[in-house]
């Protein structure tokens, strides 16, 4: 059996940043977390939590001090929380930048078997880590589209772009994404350290010499591993309280 999910970065637009994945529902929420990290293009630098709007219950990593009231992701199978098409949870990554994602179960395929999770579709580049949240990301995109913008050089330096490189917010490469997912599962599960071991390759910037098969460009961060309020993320429980 496989589950088909659509993961969407909340607040993203033009393009909306999303990925469609398939995964074995007997896998854990820790596996789902790692798959989302690799599929979206995050680097697994920060804490995360799964939750449901209107509920205080959260699922996340073990032994994280102040996060010890969370249910441990390693001990919960995906199929325990997602039982029918349309079931939805929120995935919050980086409590500082506050990257919220909707995780929607689109379909249950009872006769399909897969060994590893796989990405089957997607759109849009993943924002860079530690940029400050969704509003800061789009401020960066706007600045980089205008060489006369006062922060144009600042953001180019922040991203480490060379003269022939640029940031393409539309960039998405499914082959690279699936390579990242495969690499994510290439670790020793017995070490208890989770995803992305220290020997994983670092990503590389792609220059402007050509694009992918769909013509979406070659300039966003394409790593081999690959808000609500600016500079401060809020979880779903705060959104409920503030009536947003």
N, C-alpha and C positions, 0 to 999 in steps of 0.2 A: 504494500500500500504506500502511496505517496500523498503528501499534502502540497497543494499549490498556494503560495502566498504572494500577495503584492505588498511590498514595503515602500512607503512614500515618505519623503522628507517633508514634514509639515512646514508650510510657509514658503516653499520653493515654487517658482513660477518662471515661465518663459526661458527655459523649459522647466516644467515640473520634474523634480529628480525622483526617480522611482526605479525599482527592480522587481522582477517577477522570478520567483525561485520555486524549485521543488525539493522536498526534503522528506525523509522517512519520519513519520510521526512518532515512532518509538524512540527517536533520539531525544536528547535532553534540551532544556532551555539554554544550557551553556553552549550546546552545539548550535542552536538557533542564533544565539548571540554572535558566535564566531562566524556563522554564515552571513549574517547581516553585515558584520564588519567588513568581510572580504568582498561581498557583493556590492555594497555601497561604495567602498573605497576608503573607509576609515582605517586608522592605524592601531586601534586598540590601546590607546594611551591612557584612557580615562575610565572611571567607573560607569556603570550602566544599571538600568532597572527596567523590568517589564511591569506593567500595571494596567488597570482598567479604570476609566474615568468614573468618578463617583465612589471608588473603593480605596481604602487605605492599604490594602494588601499589595505587597510588591515582591517580585522575584528577581534575585540578583546574585552577585558573586558571594562566596563564603569568606568569613574571617576578614572583614574590612572595617573593623572597629565600630564606628558609628553606624555602619550598615548591618549590624548583627541582628536587627529585627526583621530582616528580609528572609523570605523562604529561599533556600539554597537552590540555584539554577541547576546544579549538577544532579540533584535528586528528583527533579520533576520532568516527566516526559511531556513532549509537546501535546500529545493526544489527551493528556489529562485535563488540559485547559481549553484546547480547541477541539470541539466535538462535532461541529456542523459548519457548512459553508455559510459565510457571513460573519462568523465569530471574529471579533476584533480586539486587539490589545494595543497599548502604547509601548513604545520602546524609547527610553530616554538615554542618550549617550552624552557624557561630559556634563556634569551638573553645573559647571561654570558657564560654558557656552550655551548649554541647554538645547541640544539638537534632539527634537522630538520626531519620531517616526510613527506612522500608523502601520500596523501589521494586520492585514486582513486575510483570512482564510477564504480563498476564492473557490477552491474545488477539492474534493476528496476523490482520489483515483484508486479504487480498491484492488484493481488487477495489475497495477504498475509497481515495479520494484526498481530501486536504484541503490547503488553502493554508497555514493557520496551525494551530498546536495549539489544542485546544479542551477545556474541562472539561465533562464530561457528568453528573457527580454529585459529591456530597460531603456532609460533615457536620462540624459543630463549628467554633468560632472559632479563628483562629490566635492563639497567645499574643502579647503585646506584646514588642517587641524589648527586649533587655537586662534582662529581669526576673530572670534568674539561673538559668534552667533549669527543667526540668519540675516539680521539687518546689516550687520557689519560686512557679511559676505557680499550682499548686493551693493553696498557702498563700494566695496573693492571692485566688483564687476563693472560698475559705472565708471569708476576712476580709470580702470585699465582700458576702457573703450575710447578714452579721450586723452591723447598725448599732451594736451594743454591743461589737463586737470592738475591742480596743485599737489595732489597726492599720487599722481601717476608713477613717479619714480620711487616713492616710498613703497608702494605695493609691489612694484617690480623687484625691488631689493628684498622685500619681505619674502617673496616667493623664490628668490634666487634665479630669476630669469636672465638668460643671456640675450644679446642683441637680436638674435634671430628666433627668439622664443616668445610665445604669448600664451595667455590663458583663454581656453575655449570653454565656456559654460555648457556647451552642448555635447561635449566629448563623452562618448561611451563606447567601449569595445568589449563585446561579449566574450570573445576568446580570452582576452586578458583577464576578464572578471572570473571566468571559470578556472583559469590557471591559478588565480589568487585563492579561490575556494579550495582547490586541490592542495595547494601548498599549506593552507590553513590547517588541514587535517593531517599533514605530514609532520607530526610531532609525537613524542613519546608520552602516551596518555598516563603512564605510570608515574611520571615525574610530578604530576599534580600542579604544574605551573600554567596550564591553560594554553591559549593559542599564541601563534607567532613567536617561535623561539628565536634566539639571538642570531642564528645562522641564516635566517631568511634574507633574501636579496632585498636591497633597498630599491625604491622606485627610481625611475629616470624621467627627466623632462623630455618631451618629444618636441622637435622643432617644427617649423611650418612647411617643411618640404613634403607636401602631399597630405592626404587625409586617409581615413578608413574607407571601406567599400561603400559606405553610405554617404561619404563626403562630409562627415561631421568634423573633420579636422584632427590634428595630431598634437594639440598643445596643452591640454589639461594634464594634471598629474596622473600618470598611468603607472602606478607602482606595481612591482611584481607581487606585493602584498596589498597590494592595495586591498528671533525668539521672542522668544517672546520679547524680552527686553535686551537691548544691546549690552553685551558684557555680563549678563546674568540670566541664567536659564531658570525657568519655572517648570515644575512637574505638573502632571495632569490634575493632581489634587488641588493645586493652586488655581488652575484655570477654572475648575468647578466652583471654587469659593468666590472668584472674582467675576463669575458670570460670563466668561468669554466663550 
